[in-house]
Structures are given as structure tokens and as C-alpha cells.
Amino acid sequence: MTDYTKYLTDQVSLGKMNRREFMGRAAAFGVTLAVAGTMFDTAAKAQEPKRGGNLKLGLEGAAATDSKDPAKALSQFMFVVNRNWGDMLVESEPLTGQPVPALAESWEPSADASTWTFNIRKGVKFHDGKELTVDDVIKTLQRHTDEKSESGALGVMKSIKEIKADGDKLVLVLSEGNADLPLLLTDYHLVIQPNGGLDDPNAMIGTGPFKVTSFEAGVRATFERNKDDWRQDRGYVDTVEMIAMNDATARIAALSSGQVHYINRVDPKTVDLLKRAPTVEILSTSGRGHYVFIMHANTAPFDNNDLRLALKYAMDRETMLEKVLGGYGKVGNDFPINETYALFPEGIEQRAYDPDKAAFHYKKSGHSGSVLLRTSDVAFPGAVDAAVLYQESAKKAGIEIEVKREPGDGYWSNVWNVQPFSTSYWGGRPTQDQMYSTAYLSTADWNDTRFLRPDFDKILLEARSELDEAKRKDMYRTMAMMVRDEGGLILPMFNDFVNACSKQVKGYVHDIGNDMSNGFVATRVWLDA
């Protein structure tokens, strides 16, 4: 069964797709009517979602510095926390990545895609009993356009020049046309809050399937089911407990012993060990996530492009993919886009490990002495091992890399986006425009390579409003080449998202959007006692 047909049958078993729609989609994918009919009947008889139970997640990525304000969410832990209690205007379909309604039940663009009108869902209540209004939506989006909010979605929101109401509809007027706007609004920071969160951005009151019952940064978060949820296809368990487990060994032990039902960030090196446990299931999902080594291109010595190129050619990507990811991923090419994105730029030569080229550019750079690389176990699974492998491959080019292992707690506030050379990860974004706008636009708060190029910014903004797909694809190719050849990004591999769960957990949805079922893991699964 392919990923797509599995997705279709999962939708049937969850009651989200009728026979006619299933048969049409399966036929379009090349499945014969007879086979499709059997597949539908089997899926329809599958276990229906069960309600009840107490779901426990043991997750890496928590820190004492975690903020309850969704605008400031940085970690994997808070990604899931905010998905539990909040909703965005738009969500993305798990397999195709296409926009689907959430708090906005429909939308309509103008002919040039510069003005968008959204119909806001009626009858939705916040956890405090207040009914959702278009004013709440307007103020939420306006708060994320304010630089003082420190929103991770600021780069996305800067293209919106006017946010207003037309009766009970939301109208967004852009500085230029953007056919991708609905997908941009799926950004996980853009949780709709009462009065936009202006009264208290840390209140953790939303319209999501769970209400927050307790939260201790870096330790745990607990939730109870929202009995007034506007949706019936989620929030199956009675309670959710999220426990911070930044130690990989502790996570594996907790799952193996039945202390938790689900863990994230499974090191591929431990997959075979976990597979031996009869109660455990491995969950591997391909997507847009990528593991990175990031240099601040405006900070010495990394402000020298020859040194950046030397460090890129000194990376043995194939060995790293095999030894760090165990093959659970694909080799990267120093730009943050892979084949899962629409308008992917084909034909760009794959950068390969080349000690001779690395040595040539290193000599040309004039740099001498070691290069300090900071890393941590929390940067990505196997990050410390990856740094050591990199250190070894660089030696063959005459480049000395000093690896400094930093503590996990505080890594995302004290090292990432602060220190000039470190390891990190990105979960990807729904569109190329959003990925580049979030991390490579000169004005982006999360421009963690300090890629400050007005010419790049100009192309990005032009591509955003270009409705000719051939021209737009060519622009994206130019942007990819600029980041690849002149930026501070070393992207050795796109990772599969490797997680694991107890076989009691049912209904897990593999979602290309991001890790942990695009953060919706707790809202989508149920427990089979």
C-alpha cells in the first residue's frame, strides 16, 4: 500500500471520507474499481475512534525558558502544546499539504490575489465561554505584525498591509499578490486568541480540543478535553499529559516500560532495539524537516564566502545520512527545499564531499586556526555524533573544527540564533515562500544564518506575486542557488520524522507538514485499551 492509498483508507476509517469520494480519489491514483471497493470496505469496517483514556507523551524539546505565548513558541514541546489548546484559521491536508478550512471555513481571493476574504466560522467558543468573532481574528493577526510581539510569524505577516472586517468576514489586503496566502496562515504561531491575546498573551485560552490544566516550563503540561469543541473529529482522549524528556535514553525507557504512550525524536540508531519490543510501533514520516549546521554570514570568520564554501565541501553528507540517520532521510544540498514542495527547482547539481575543493577554498579564505562549532543533543537526534563526523571529514581538507557540546536546557535561547556556528533543525514550512520568508528574508527574526541580501529579498517578494508558475519556478531556482552557493547554510540531510508509540495508540496520521503529525499528535489519536 502506498502512502497515498494508506492516507485514503485512514480517512475512511476515521469517518472523514465517503465511498464516492474514496473511489474517485483512488481511481485517479490508478487503483482499479474492484481493488478500490475492497479497500473501502476493509477500511470502513476498521475500528472506530474510541473516546476516553489518559494519553501520556514523553517529548524532547522543552526548556525552562519556554513561553506560554504562542507567538514565541520555539521548541518541539511548545509546538504540540499550542496545537492542543489552539486553532489557526487554516490547516493543511496531511499528505498533499494543500490548505483546508479550520476557523476560516472558506476564502476567496481577488483576481490578482492581493486581497483575500475569509468567512469566519460561527458558533465557535473559546475555552472561557466567549464566542469567537472576526474582531478576535483581526487583533490576533495584528499582534503578530507588531515587532514587539517577537512573533515567529512576523516574516510571514509583513506582507499584509491591511487587516480589516467586512461585516463578519475577514479581509486581508497584501502589499502584493500571493497565491499561497491560505497556507501561510497555517503557521503554528498564529493561534487565534480572545482579543488577539492583547489582554494576556500567556493565558493559553483558545478554541482547541483541549484546555490547559497546568503548565510548568521545561517540566510538563497537562490538558483536559474541551467538551464544547466545535469539531467532533479530534480530541478523543479525556486528558493529555506532556512530560519533558530531553534525554533520549529516558524517552526510550519510558515508552518501553509503558510509562508513556508516545515519544518523539527517536534516534535512528535505536530503531532496531525498539522494534524488538512487542508493545512498540515505530512511526517514520518523510517530509520537509532538515538538520542543519548554520553559520552567521555577517560575523567573522564566516563573513568570508570562501570559508563558508570550504566548510560546505568538507561535509560528507552520504556518510552522515547513513551513520546519523540510519538511512531515514535524504541527502541535502545546502538550500532548505526538497521535492515535497510545489515548484521544486530541479537540476541543481548535488554538492558532494570534496576535500580538495574544501582545501582550495579554505586556503583562499586566508583563515587559520580552528573553527568553533557548538552543538547539543537537543539540536537534533545524533547532533553530537554528526558534529564529530563533520570534524573528522573536515580534517582531510586540513580544516580543524572544535566541537563544543552545550547543555540542552537553554540551547534554543543561548546558542541557536545567537552563536555564529551551531547545529539546529527546521521542521519545514507549507510553501517555499514561507520557508524563505521565515528564515532567509533579511528582516526575518529567525534568519539564523544572517543571510542579508537585498537582491534575494527582491526576488522573493516578486516571486510571491508572480502568477505564472513557470516564471515563479525559475525565481525559486535562482533563490535556491543564492542560498546554496553564498549563504551560511550547510544542510547535509533532510530527515524523516522518526517517533514511536505504544500499540495502544491508534489513528496516528503521517503528515508531511511537520513532525509529530504536524504537531497534532495528541489531538488526532485515540487509545485502544
Backbone torsions as a table, in degrees:
resi	resn	phi	psi	omega
1	MET	NA	130.7	178.9
2	THR	-77.1	166.4	177.6
3	ASP	-57.2	-38.0	-174.9
4	TYR	-71.7	-44.3	180.0
5	THR	-67.4	-33.1	174.9
6	LYS	-63.9	-40.9	177.4
7	TYR	-60.3	-43.5	-179.4
8	LEU	-63.3	-45.8	-179.7
9	THR	-66.7	-34.0	175.9
10	ASP	-62.6	-39.6	179.8
11	GLN	-64.5	-36.7	177.7
12	VAL	-66.2	-47.3	-177.5
13	SER	-65.0	-25.3	177.5
14	LEU	-87.4	-0.7	179.3
15	GLY	77.1	20.2	-175.8
16	LYS	-100.9	-1.3	-177.0
17	MET	-145.1	130.4	179.5
18	ASN	-87.3	173.8	-174.8
19	ARG	-61.5	-42.3	-176.6
20	ARG	-62.7	-45.4	-179.8
21	GLU	-66.0	-42.1	179.4
22	PHE	-60.6	-48.0	-177.5
23	MET	-62.4	-38.7	179.0
24	GLY	-64.8	-45.5	-179.0
25	ARG	-68.9	-41.5	179.8
26	ALA	-63.7	-41.5	179.0
27	ALA	-63.8	-40.3	179.0
28	ALA	-63.5	-26.0	179.7
29	PHE	-87.4	-2.6	176.3
30	GLY	99.8	9.7	179.2
31	VAL	-85.2	133.0	179.6
32	THR	-66.8	156.6	-177.3
33	LEU	-61.7	-38.4	-178.4
34	ALA	-64.8	-46.0	179.9
35	VAL	-66.5	-41.6	-179.8
36	ALA	-62.0	-39.1	179.2
37	GLY	-63.4	-41.3	177.8
38	THR	-65.2	-42.3	179.7
39	MET	-61.7	-41.8	-179.8
40	PHE	-64.7	-45.9	-178.1
41	ASP	-61.8	-40.8	179.1
42	THR	-64.4	-45.0	-179.0
43	ALA	-66.3	-37.9	-178.3
44	ALA	-65.3	-28.3	179.5
45	LYS	-86.2	-6.2	-178.0
46	ALA	-64.3	161.9	-177.4
47	GLN	-56.2	129.6	175.2
48	GLU	-74.7	151.6	177.6
49	PRO	-56.0	136.8	178.0
50	LYS	-103.2	141.2	176.7
51	ARG	-99.4	149.3	177.7
52	GLY	110.8	168.6	177.9
53	GLY	98.9	167.1	-177.7
54	ASN	-119.5	107.7	-176.6
55	LEU	-85.7	131.2	178.9
56	LYS	-120.9	128.0	179.5
57	LEU	-115.9	133.1	173.2
58	GLY	-108.5	106.3	-168.9
59	LEU	-119.9	139.0	169.9
60	GLU	-81.5	154.6	172.0
61	GLY	112.7	2.5	179.7
62	ALA	-88.0	152.8	177.8
63	ALA	-148.3	154.9	179.0
64	ALA	-64.0	-18.6	-179.0
65	THR	-90.2	1.1	-179.0
66	ASP	-58.2	135.5	179.6
67	SER	-100.1	143.5	176.3
68	LYS	-77.5	-12.3	177.8
69	ASP	-75.6	118.7	-178.2
70	PRO	-60.6	-24.5	177.9
71	ALA	-61.9	-28.8	-174.1
72	LYS	-103.2	12.7	-179.1
73	ALA	-62.0	128.4	-178.7
74	LEU	-120.9	-35.2	-167.4
75	SER	-99.8	164.4	175.1
76	GLN	-61.0	-36.1	-179.6
77	PHE	-61.2	-49.8	-178.1
78	MET	-71.1	-26.4	174.2
79	PHE	-55.7	-47.9	179.8
80	VAL	-73.3	-40.2	178.2
81	VAL	-52.9	-50.0	-175.5
82	ASN	-70.8	-30.6	174.7
83	ARG	-65.3	-31.3	-177.7
84	ASN	-68.2	-42.5	-173.8
85	TRP	-102.1	-12.7	-173.5
86	GLY	-124.1	164.9	175.9
87	ASP	-129.3	150.5	170.2
88	MET	-100.4	174.8	175.6
89	LEU	-67.6	-37.6	-173.0
90	VAL	-133.9	146.1	170.9
91	GLU	-119.2	174.4	178.3
92	SER	-118.0	143.8	178.1
93	GLU	-65.7	134.8	-171.5
94	PRO	-58.3	-40.2	-174.0
95	LEU	-91.7	-40.2	-176.2
96	THR	-92.8	-22.8	-177.4
97	GLY	79.4	6.2	-179.3
98	GLN	-76.0	150.9	-178.9
99	PRO	-70.2	140.1	176.4
100	VAL	-133.9	153.3	-175.5
101	PRO	-63.1	147.5	169.7
102	ALA	-134.6	-110.6	176.4
103	LEU	-70.5	-22.6	168.2
104	ALA	-93.6	118.8	-175.5
105	GLU	-85.6	-14.6	175.3
106	SER	-167.6	167.8	-179.9
107	TRP	-155.8	161.0	-177.5
108	GLU	-147.2	126.3	177.4
109	PRO	-92.2	160.5	169.5
110	SER	-74.6	172.7	-175.8
111	ALA	-58.8	-34.1	-179.0
112	ASP	-99.4	10.2	177.9
113	ALA	59.1	26.4	178.9
114	SER	-99.4	-14.2	176.4
115	THR	-130.3	128.2	-177.3
116	TRP	-123.7	135.8	178.2
117	THR	-115.6	126.1	-177.1
118	PHE	-115.4	132.8	173.6
119	ASN	-88.9	114.5	-176.9
120	ILE	-83.4	133.1	-176.6
121	ARG	-61.4	137.2	179.9
122	LYS	-97.9	156.2	175.9
123	GLY	80.4	10.7	179.3
124	VAL	-90.8	134.4	-179.7
125	LYS	-114.7	141.1	170.1
126	PHE	-72.0	166.2	-179.2
127	HIS	-61.6	-23.5	179.4
128	ASP	-88.3	6.8	177.6
129	GLY	93.3	-12.6	179.8
130	LYS	-71.8	138.9	179.8
131	GLU	-82.2	136.9	179.2
132	LEU	-62.7	133.8	176.5
133	THR	-128.1	165.8	177.5
134	VAL	-63.4	-27.0	178.7
135	ASP	-65.7	-37.7	176.2
136	ASP	-61.0	-40.8	-179.8
137	VAL	-66.2	-46.6	-179.5
138	ILE	-58.5	-48.3	-177.0
139	LYS	-67.8	-33.1	175.9
140	THR	-62.0	-50.5	-178.1
141	LEU	-65.0	-38.1	178.4
142	GLN	-63.5	-37.9	179.3
143	ARG	-62.8	-35.4	-179.3
144	HIS	-78.0	-7.7	174.1
145	THR	-91.6	-8.1	-178.7
146	ASP	-87.3	121.9	-178.0
147	GLU	-60.2	-27.5	179.6
148	LYS	-67.2	-19.2	179.6
149	SER	-74.1	-18.0	-178.3
150	GLU	56.5	35.8	-176.4
151	SER	-72.1	137.2	174.1
152	GLY	-68.8	-12.1	178.7
153	ALA	-98.2	8.0	-175.7
154	LEU	-58.4	-42.0	-179.4
155	GLY	-60.5	-36.1	178.2
156	VAL	-70.7	-41.9	-172.6
157	MET	-75.1	-19.4	-176.1
158	LYS	-64.1	-19.2	179.6
159	SER	-80.9	-8.2	179.9
160	ILE	-94.0	116.1	-176.2
161	LYS	-95.7	-17.4	178.4
162	GLU	-147.9	133.6	177.7
163	ILE	-125.1	117.0	-174.1
164	LYS	-148.9	171.4	177.8
165	ALA	-105.2	146.9	169.2
166	ASP	-125.8	88.8	-170.5
167	GLY	68.4	-122.3	178.0
168	ASP	-102.0	20.5	177.2
169	LYS	-106.7	152.6	176.4
170	LEU	-97.1	133.1	177.5
171	VAL	-121.7	126.3	177.1
172	LEU	-116.3	122.9	178.8
173	VAL	-107.4	123.2	-175.2
174	LEU	-97.9	158.6	176.6
175	SER	-72.5	-20.8	172.8
176	GLU	-155.4	162.3	-178.7
177	GLY	-62.4	147.4	178.0
178	ASN	-150.8	106.2	-179.2
179	ALA	-70.0	-14.9	-177.5
180	ASP	-93.4	4.2	-170.4
181	LEU	-52.1	-46.5	-179.1
182	PRO	-55.8	-38.5	179.0
183	LEU	-68.5	-33.2	178.6
184	LEU	-64.3	-30.9	-178.5
185	LEU	-77.3	-1.0	173.5
186	THR	-82.2	-5.0	-179.6
187	ASP	-49.8	129.9	-171.3
188	TYR	-69.3	-9.0	175.3
189	HIS	-78.4	-22.9	-170.3
190	LEU	-85.4	49.7	176.0
191	VAL	-70.8	127.3	-179.0
192	ILE	-75.6	125.9	-176.6
193	GLN	-121.9	156.4	176.3
194	PRO	-59.5	130.6	-177.7
195	ASN	54.2	27.9	176.0
196	GLY	71.5	8.1	-176.3
197	GLY	82.0	6.5	-177.5
198	LEU	-68.3	-32.3	179.2
199	ASP	-70.2	-45.8	179.1
200	ASP	-158.3	96.4	-178.0
201	PRO	-65.7	-16.2	-178.2
202	ASN	-96.0	8.1	-173.4
203	ALA	-69.9	-22.5	-178.2
204	MET	56.2	41.6	174.8
205	ILE	-108.7	122.4	-179.2
206	GLY	-142.9	-154.4	-180.0
207	THR	-117.7	12.6	-173.1
208	GLY	-74.2	178.8	-174.2
209	PRO	-74.1	-13.9	179.9
210	PHE	-130.0	147.5	173.2
211	LYS	-100.4	140.7	178.1
212	VAL	-74.3	128.2	176.6
213	THR	-106.3	-24.7	174.9
214	SER	-161.6	152.6	177.7
215	PHE	-151.9	125.0	174.9
216	GLU	-129.5	109.8	-174.7
217	ALA	-54.0	129.9	177.8
218	GLY	79.7	0.9	-175.6
219	VAL	-124.4	-64.5	-178.0
220	ARG	-164.6	165.3	172.7
221	ALA	-143.0	140.4	179.4
222	THR	-127.1	152.5	-174.4
223	PHE	-142.9	155.4	171.0
224	GLU	-125.6	153.5	-176.9
225	ARG	-63.1	136.9	176.3
226	ASN	-82.8	104.2	-175.5
227	LYS	-67.9	-16.7	179.3
228	ASP	-103.0	21.0	-178.7
229	ASP	-57.7	138.2	-178.6
230	TRP	-77.2	-9.5	178.8
231	ARG	-116.1	146.9	179.1
232	GLN	-105.9	-4.7	-174.2
233	ASP	-101.1	32.0	-179.3
234	ARG	-163.2	176.0	176.5
235	GLY	62.0	49.4	-174.2
236	TYR	-77.1	-29.7	-177.1
237	VAL	-86.5	159.3	-179.1
238	ASP	-76.0	-40.8	-179.2
239	THR	-139.4	156.4	174.7
240	VAL	-128.9	133.5	172.4
241	GLU	-121.5	120.8	176.9
242	MET	-106.1	120.5	-176.9
243	ILE	-111.2	129.1	178.7
244	ALA	-70.9	120.4	177.6
245	MET	-136.1	84.6	-177.7
246	ASN	-78.0	-13.1	178.3
247	ASP	-90.9	123.5	-175.6
248	ALA	-63.2	-39.3	179.8
249	THR	-63.6	-40.1	179.1
250	ALA	-64.4	-38.6	179.3
251	ARG	-63.8	-46.1	-178.5
252	ILE	-63.6	-42.3	179.3
253	ALA	-64.1	-39.6	-179.0
254	ALA	-65.5	-40.3	178.9
255	LEU	-71.2	-44.7	-177.7
256	SER	-62.2	-32.9	-178.1
257	SER	-90.7	-3.0	178.3
258	GLY	84.4	11.7	178.3
259	GLN	-71.8	-30.1	177.1
260	VAL	-132.1	161.9	-179.7
261	HIS	-95.9	-18.8	-171.9
262	TYR	-152.8	140.8	172.9
263	ILE	-134.0	151.9	175.7
264	ASN	-106.0	177.8	174.0
265	ARG	50.8	54.4	175.0
266	VAL	-77.2	123.0	177.7
267	ASP	-66.3	124.8	-179.1
268	PRO	-53.0	-26.3	179.9
269	LYS	-67.0	-19.5	-178.4
270	THR	-101.7	1.1	-176.1
271	VAL	-60.6	-47.4	-178.1
272	ASP	-60.8	-37.6	177.7
273	LEU	-63.7	-45.1	-178.9
274	LEU	-66.8	-33.7	-179.2
275	LYS	-61.3	-24.0	-178.8
276	ARG	-72.7	-21.4	-179.2
277	ALA	-74.7	121.7	-175.6
278	PRO	-67.1	-16.3	-176.8
279	THR	-98.4	1.1	-171.6
280	VAL	-113.4	141.1	175.3
281	GLU	-120.7	133.0	176.6
282	ILE	-85.4	135.0	179.9
283	LEU	-118.1	106.0	-178.8
284	SER	-117.2	125.4	-175.6
285	THR	-130.1	125.5	174.6
286	SER	-78.3	147.6	-179.8
287	GLY	-171.0	-146.0	-172.5
288	ARG	-105.4	1.8	-178.9
289	GLY	-66.0	147.0	178.4
290	HIS	-147.5	145.7	178.3
291	TYR	-98.4	136.2	-168.9
292	VAL	-136.9	156.0	167.7
293	PHE	-116.2	118.5	-170.6
294	ILE	-115.7	130.8	178.0
295	MET	-112.2	139.0	173.5
296	HIS	-79.1	108.1	-172.9
297	ALA	-71.1	-6.8	178.4
298	ASN	-108.0	10.7	-175.4
299	THR	-124.2	128.8	178.9
300	ALA	-61.4	142.6	1.4
301	PRO	-88.8	4.9	-172.6
302	PHE	-82.1	1.8	174.3
303	ASP	-80.1	3.0	177.4
304	ASN	-102.2	115.0	-174.8
305	ASN	-66.7	-28.1	176.8
306	ASP	-65.5	-37.1	176.3
307	LEU	-67.2	-39.9	178.2
308	ARG	-62.4	-43.1	178.4
309	LEU	-65.1	-39.4	178.0
310	ALA	-58.6	-44.4	-178.8
311	LEU	-69.3	-28.9	177.5
312	LYS	-72.2	-44.2	179.6
313	TYR	-71.3	-18.5	-179.7
314	ALA	-82.6	0.7	-177.9
315	MET	-93.3	120.3	176.6
316	ASP	-91.0	90.4	-172.0
317	ARG	-67.6	-43.1	-177.5
318	GLU	-62.2	-44.1	179.1
319	THR	-65.5	-39.2	-179.6
320	MET	-65.9	-41.4	178.3
321	LEU	-60.0	-42.2	-177.7
322	GLU	-71.5	-46.8	-171.7
323	LYS	-84.9	-31.1	-178.8
324	VAL	-91.6	-42.3	-176.9
325	LEU	-101.3	-6.2	-179.4
326	GLY	58.8	27.1	-178.9
327	GLY	85.8	-1.3	179.8
328	TYR	-82.5	66.9	179.8
329	GLY	164.8	-166.5	178.9
330	LYS	-138.9	153.1	179.9
331	VAL	-66.0	139.5	177.4
332	GLY	-97.7	169.8	-173.2
333	ASN	-134.4	28.8	173.6
334	ASP	67.5	23.9	163.3
335	PHE	-140.9	150.6	-162.4
336	PRO	-86.8	23.8	-174.2
337	ILE	-121.7	136.5	173.5
338	ASN	-125.5	-172.1	-171.6
339	GLU	-66.7	-11.7	179.5
340	THR	-74.0	-15.3	-178.9
341	TYR	-86.2	143.8	171.5
342	ALA	-63.9	144.2	177.9
343	LEU	63.1	34.5	176.4
344	PHE	-59.2	134.1	-178.2
345	PRO	-80.8	99.4	179.4
346	GLU	-75.5	163.5	170.9
347	GLY	84.4	5.5	176.9
348	ILE	-81.1	126.7	-176.5
349	GLU	-58.9	133.8	178.7
350	GLN	-71.6	125.3	176.4
351	ARG	-74.0	129.0	-177.5
352	ALA	-115.8	161.3	176.2
353	TYR	-63.8	122.6	-177.0
354	ASP	-145.4	89.9	-178.3
355	PRO	-58.1	-32.9	-179.3
356	ASP	-67.4	-45.5	177.2
357	LYS	-65.2	-38.4	178.2
358	ALA	-61.1	-44.7	179.7
359	ALA	-64.2	-38.5	179.4
360	PHE	-61.7	-50.4	-178.3
361	HIS	-69.5	-32.8	178.5
362	TYR	-64.9	-44.0	178.0
363	LYS	-63.7	-42.9	-179.3
364	LYS	-63.8	-29.6	-178.8
365	SER	-69.3	-26.3	-178.7
366	GLY	80.8	3.5	-178.7
367	HIS	-75.5	148.1	174.8
368	SER	-139.5	156.4	-178.3
369	GLY	88.9	178.7	-175.4
370	SER	-79.7	162.2	174.9
371	VAL	-114.3	127.2	-176.3
372	LEU	-88.8	121.7	177.3
373	LEU	-115.6	124.5	178.8
374	ARG	-100.3	138.7	-178.7
375	THR	-148.1	173.6	179.9
376	SER	-162.7	158.1	177.3
377	ASP	-61.0	-26.3	-176.6
378	VAL	-83.8	-10.8	-177.8
379	ALA	-62.3	-45.2	169.9
380	PHE	-170.5	159.6	-179.4
381	PRO	-58.8	123.0	-179.4
382	GLY	83.5	15.0	-176.0
383	ALA	-62.2	-40.4	-179.9
384	VAL	-66.8	-43.0	176.3
385	ASP	-61.7	-39.8	179.4
386	ALA	-62.9	-40.3	179.3
387	ALA	-64.1	-39.2	178.7
388	VAL	-68.7	-40.9	175.2
389	LEU	-59.8	-41.6	178.3
390	TYR	-63.5	-42.8	178.0
391	GLN	-56.2	-42.7	-178.4
392	GLU	-69.5	-42.7	-178.7
393	SER	-69.2	-32.9	179.2
394	ALA	-69.6	-30.0	179.8
395	LYS	-58.1	-35.1	-178.4
396	LYS	-67.2	-15.5	176.2
397	ALA	-101.9	5.4	-178.8
398	GLY	77.8	20.6	-179.3
399	ILE	-106.8	125.8	179.9
400	GLU	-98.6	118.4	177.5
401	ILE	-109.8	123.8	175.8
402	GLU	-93.9	119.1	-178.1
403	VAL	-96.3	122.8	177.2
404	LYS	-114.0	118.3	-179.9
405	ARG	-86.8	118.7	-177.3
406	GLU	-98.5	153.7	175.9
407	PRO	-65.7	149.9	-178.8
408	GLY	-67.6	-42.3	-178.7
409	ASP	-70.2	121.3	-179.3
410	GLY	92.9	-1.6	-178.0
411	TYR	-60.6	-40.2	-175.2
412	TRP	-77.3	-14.7	177.4
413	SER	-104.4	-26.4	-174.7
414	ASN	-106.1	-20.6	-176.2
415	VAL	-116.8	-62.1	-178.5
416	TRP	-59.3	134.8	178.1
417	ASN	64.9	11.1	177.7
418	VAL	-123.2	-53.9	-179.7
419	GLN	-83.3	150.0	-169.4
420	PRO	-76.5	-13.7	178.7
421	PHE	-148.5	114.3	-175.5
422	SER	-154.3	169.7	174.6
423	THR	-96.9	152.1	-179.1
424	SER	-162.6	-172.3	176.4
425	TYR	-147.1	157.8	171.1
426	TRP	-130.5	140.5	178.4
427	GLY	-85.5	-1.4	-175.6
428	GLY	84.0	173.1	179.5
429	ARG	-139.8	164.3	-175.8
430	PRO	-63.0	-29.6	-177.2
431	THR	-136.0	160.7	174.9
432	GLN	-60.1	-42.6	-179.2
433	ASP	-57.7	-43.4	-177.6
434	GLN	-70.4	-38.4	178.4
435	MET	-61.2	-46.8	-179.6
436	TYR	-70.2	-37.8	-179.1
437	SER	-67.9	-32.3	-177.8
438	THR	-77.6	-35.1	-170.1
439	ALA	-125.4	-5.3	-175.6
440	TYR	-131.6	-14.9	173.1
441	LEU	-63.7	138.0	-174.9
442	SER	-54.4	-35.6	-175.2
443	THR	-90.9	1.3	-176.5
444	ALA	-70.5	133.0	178.4
445	ASP	-62.0	-30.1	-177.5
446	TRP	-101.7	30.4	175.9
447	ASN	-77.3	79.3	-168.9
448	ASP	-79.7	-1.2	172.1
449	THR	-107.8	2.9	-177.8
450	ARG	51.3	47.3	177.7
451	PHE	-82.9	96.4	-172.1
452	LEU	-112.8	89.3	-173.8
453	ARG	-131.9	103.8	177.9
454	PRO	-57.3	-34.3	179.8
455	ASP	-68.2	-35.7	175.2
456	PHE	-66.3	-45.9	179.2
457	ASP	-56.2	-41.4	-177.8
458	LYS	-63.1	-45.0	179.8
459	ILE	-66.0	-41.0	179.1
460	LEU	-58.1	-46.8	-178.4
461	LEU	-68.5	-35.9	177.8
462	GLU	-67.9	-41.2	-179.9
463	ALA	-63.9	-33.3	-178.3
464	ARG	-59.7	-36.2	-176.4
465	SER	-102.9	3.8	-180.0
466	GLU	-82.8	117.5	-176.8
467	LEU	-91.1	-12.0	175.2
468	ASP	-80.6	111.1	-172.8
469	GLU	-65.2	-33.9	178.9
470	ALA	-63.9	-44.5	178.8
471	LYS	-66.2	-40.5	-178.6
472	ARG	-65.1	-40.2	178.9
473	LYS	-62.7	-39.6	178.3
474	ASP	-65.1	-37.3	177.0
475	MET	-64.3	-42.4	179.4
476	TYR	-64.4	-32.7	177.0
477	ARG	-66.4	-42.8	177.7
478	THR	-60.6	-43.5	179.9
479	MET	-64.0	-41.9	179.1
480	ALA	-61.1	-41.5	179.9
481	MET	-66.2	-36.9	178.9
482	MET	-64.2	-46.4	179.6
483	VAL	-65.7	-43.1	-177.1
484	ARG	-63.3	-44.8	-170.6
485	ASP	-97.2	-17.3	-175.7
486	GLU	-129.8	-6.6	-177.1
487	GLY	-88.0	-178.6	-178.8
488	GLY	-99.6	14.6	-177.6
489	LEU	-93.4	127.5	166.2
490	ILE	-113.3	113.7	-175.7
491	LEU	-118.4	91.3	-176.1
492	PRO	-75.4	-26.4	-174.0
493	MET	-159.8	142.2	166.7
494	PHE	-90.8	125.6	-175.3
495	ASN	-94.4	143.1	162.3
496	ASP	-73.2	150.4	174.0
497	PHE	-85.0	111.9	-177.3
498	VAL	-110.0	111.9	179.0
499	ASN	-127.9	-180.0	179.4
500	ALA	-150.8	155.1	-179.4
501	CYS	-146.8	164.7	170.4
502	SER	-71.3	150.0	178.5
503	LYS	-70.8	-4.4	171.0
504	GLN	-70.9	-23.1	-176.5
505	VAL	-80.1	125.9	-179.4
506	LYS	-124.0	157.8	173.8
507	GLY	82.5	13.5	-178.9
508	TYR	-62.5	132.4	-177.9
509	VAL	-107.4	119.8	175.6
510	HIS	-77.6	120.2	-170.9
511	ASP	-126.7	120.8	-178.8
512	ILE	-70.2	-12.8	-174.4
513	GLY	-63.3	-40.2	-178.3
514	ASN	-175.0	178.5	-176.2
515	ASP	-67.5	162.4	175.1
516	MET	54.3	50.8	-178.6
517	SER	56.3	42.9	-178.4
518	ASN	59.4	33.1	178.8
519	GLY	83.9	-7.4	-174.9
520	PHE	-92.2	12.3	-171.9
521	VAL	-51.6	-48.8	-175.6
522	ALA	-69.4	-25.9	-176.7
523	THR	-85.8	-18.4	-173.7
524	ARG	-102.0	-25.9	-173.2
525	VAL	-91.7	165.4	172.0
526	TRP	-137.1	170.1	-176.6
527	LEU	-109.9	132.7	176.0
528	ASP	-106.1	105.8	-174.0
529	ALA	-58.1	NA	NA
